């Protein structure tokens, strides 16, 4: 079986093609002959980006002593495991082939390398490396079930370049951004989405002009004449349409958490547009996401409790607990289970005790106090629910409805159109999050997200009207579920992406579906809030335009 030295060749060239080495910590420019540190990071199957093991979990040559590099919280969250390497490198000093160490690989160690080759393992080495050139020098055969004597060798070459370290990935970013067919696909998708939004808006305008305005005019122009006619459709529900929903504490918690996630998403997109996130430094993105989520917890507490009090709720502490758990609860449970799996299998993505302590302190010292502070201001804020019609004491009986007016068919219809808007972007986003693709099209992503929000609002308003026209006044939860159903479509897309990708095995499968379930839950809450808020504005407008007792 050939290919063992292909692994070693990557190690050699990672060390050999650095053209400019600069220390960010000390701002030190290396002079000729200065020692250049080189760190080994991780190794793992190409198709399973979450399944990364420490570099020295394979029987490579190790330095004596082996030292771990001090890492930032972003590097820890990213699963980095930087350790010193045995390669001696001096800046701009070239070396011929040198022996690092000689090893007698046992049958087990040979099996480890064979598995690494069969599963297309990636190795990440280097600090301040700008370019990579791989070459095959001395192939070695690894026979299954046999011991092998090997000398690990390396050589060093230097190649001058004008590219600085912080610009080393711009070439790949520009390629992904400016490929003609790639950009054309995105532009066509946005154009189609814009036309679809305009068509939806036109349908709502026609509905208002041809139906709603006529009904509103009849009620507003002559109240006595309106009383002579039998009320039908949405008009007959004026005494029930503002009846508070069941499980109003849970409903308010969902609205509060959805509002937080909506603001959080907008904040992350704005930060992406400013160029804060570099696609090759995912630790910064994860750190910003965690800190932003902790800061916006105050938003969730305020909107949840204030809305809960508008619905005449009294147990506000229970409402705060539900607000903190409706998104954070599943995320916390998923993290605990998946981090335990990562620890058992010895993965670098397993968060160490120090990282867990930092996250816990961030929650206890920032997120929780802001959640409670927002809830307190929501409690003392004297906001009243604006209902243009009085609610009767006895709820009106809902007539028998056709099957297609049920919750599930309506959700399936409501989520499809917004999902189509974002479908084109999903593959690139998934490849960036669960693969190695460089994604930096934040401008296009921002436009797509805005279009999804607008489409969700329009579709929810239309379906809410047809629900009221069928004399069904229980629209509160329905509008939220219909708005959030796009999250279910995205979770369904996860299965398509999983089978299309090279992801396999229990570890990667559990990480992918575990965390994607949490992300889709967040999308469900966020777009569900959009659907409900749009429907509420629509209902307040049409019932505020008629004269009702």
Secondary structure, 3 states (H helix, E strand, C coil): CCCHHHHHHHHHHHHHCCCCCEECCCCEECCCCCECCCEEEEEEECCCCCCEEEHHHCCCCCCCCCCECCCCHHHHHCCCCCEECCCCCECCCCEEEEEEEEEEECHHHHHHHHHHHHCCEEEEECCCCCCCCCCCCCCCCCCCCCCEEEEEEEEECCCCCCCCHHHCCHHHHHHHHHCHHHHHHHHHHHHHHHHHHHHHHHHHHHHHHHHHHHHHHHHHHCHHHHHHCCCCHHHHHCCCCCCCCCCHHHHHHHHHHHHHHHHHHHHHHHHHHCCCCCCCCHHHHHHHHHHHHHHCHHHHHHHHHHHHHHCCCCCHHHHHHHHHHHCHHHHHHHHHHHHHHHHHCCECCCCCHHHHHHHHHHHHHHHHHHHHHHHHHHHHCCCCCCCCCCCCCCCCCCCCCCHHHCHHHHHHHHHHHHHHHHHHHHHHHHHHHCCCCCCCCHHHHHHHHHHHHHHHHHHHHHHHHHHHHCCCCCCHHHHHHHHHHHHHHHHHHHHHHHHHCCCCCHHHHHHHHHHHHHHHHHHHHHHHHHHHHHHHHHHHHHHHCCCCC
